[in-house]
Amino acid sequence: MADGYQPSIEQTLDRDCTTLSRHVLQQLHSFGPEAQDLSTLMNRIALAGKLIARRLSRAGLVENALGFTGQTNVQGEAVKKMDIFANDVFISVFKQSGLVCRLASEEMEKPYYIPENCPIGRYTLLYDPIDGSSNVDINLNVGSIFAIRRQTGDDLDQSASDLLENGRNQLAAGYILYGPTTVLVYSIGHGVHAFTLDPSLGEFILASENIRVPDHGPNYSVNEGNFWQWEDSIRDYIRYVHRHEGYSLRYSGALVGDFHRILMQGGVFLYPGTVKNPEGKLRLLYESSPLAFLIEQAGGLASTGTEPILDVIPGELHQRTPLVIGSREDVDLVTSFIQERIHEQKSLTAPRRDPKGTA
């Protein structure tokens, strides 16, 4: 570069600053109606993320930002004030979109309809407004998870039955991580891409494109406090990593933060079911399925332990599911322990036959 040369702002922006909306259009190689719709929807999600990030950055300084509301949600969990704020932000932002007819959230028993959008808005947003909200009061990372689906049928009875289909029908999925920086990661079926919020520009700027999760990683992320509540197969896996070098336990209590580490560094995240609750804790439509969409786009795997997450057809909006997600080799290792135990149980319960072949 010649002495004294300073690139213009326009040149710098064009060379280095690919914004989220521009990137969506580039990914689709189109300026057609659906491409513009998805670009607009991603901009709306980005706006929600900016508003939530601003609130979190001032959580200890403003009223009604920290603590519990005293209410419980549809799953019977205590609701944090930040859960309600973030949920309201998504509703407010998408009321103005003109494209989303309904929103479904783990904080709402039934989908929220926006009648004025429904004549032309043929999309549904599914989301977890604040994942890991128990971390808010102690200033640790939290996140938001989202998925976009095309609405089918008129849904005149507002049953949202078209949402009870497998995760391969998602148009887009992603998450926003609120940490030292605010990061938005998304996929529209053309790879996984990460953006960092630049506060000086007020824009999410492309940071990493076409992310690939390593085939194997050193991290395993699980709440080992539940060890004695798990099935034997999961305990077998944990004993295995304890006996072998090269594994590090990393668990923050926020799914988005733990998943982001796995996506970038490799490894596996587990939230298995227990003997008492074999369905696990995580919600299929709002948490497991969107992240499964991302990890498969990045070359990894996501499983219940017995079948791919994206093949699971929910029976209800708030269905829970076990989750094993991350690097291909690590997920395969976990599921091999599960399959081994299943095989052993089948062998023990199989009817025995005498040497003559009679039962």
Secondary structure, 3 states (H helix, E strand, C coil): CCCCCCCCHHHHHHHHCCEHHHHHHHHHCCCCHHHHHHHHHHHHHHHHHHHHHHHHHCCCCCCCCCCEEEEECCCCCEEEHHHHHHHHHHHHHHHCCCCEEEEEECCCCCCEECCCCCCCCCEEEEEEEEECHHHHHHCCCEEEEEEEEECCCCCCCCCCHHHCCCHHHEEEEEEEEECCCEEEEEECCCCCEEEEEECCCCEEEEEECCCCCCCCCCEEECCHHHHHHCCHHHHHHHHHHHHCCCCEECCCCCHHHHHHHHHHHCEEEEECCCCCCCCCCCEHHHHHHHHHHHHHHCCCEEECCCCEHHHCCCCCCCCECCEEEECHHHHHHHHHHHHHHHHHHHHHHCCCCCCCCCC
